Amino acid sequence: MTTEISKTRKIAAWVIAGLLTAQYLYSASGKLFLHPEQMEQMHLADWRIIIALGEIASALLYLFPKTNNFGTLLLSSYMGGAIIIHMTGGMSIALPVVVLLLVWVGFYLRNPDFFKLK
């Protein structure tokens, strides 16, 4: 049995997905073009292009309903890595934790049946 999703819930899910996708695309553009020196500070300069492309692909998979499951999995992994980098670098983990929570809230709003026990 599939749960019917209300119009308000659909709108909230699209707003969250759109904002998160925009944030990830901006972040990836920063890694590629705007602030590549930040990746050097974290000793990830050699990986910045791969990380940015993975971020773009994950965000786009998250945006579209048919691939939302895969995008959520990939963004969760990505944010887990960001949390580890922040922890080992002595930076605050608050922002990556909040973003990760928003990824899961957006996923839940779109896929409420995923969390139901059968």
PEHU-V86353 format. One line per field, one symbol per residue. burial: + if it has 16 or more other ideal C-beta (glycine too) atoms within 10 Angstrom, else -. A space follows every 50 residues. Layout:
burial = ???
This chain:
burial = ------------+--++--++--++-++-+++------+--------+-- ++-+++-++-+++----+--++-+++-++--++--+---------+--++ -++--++-+++-------
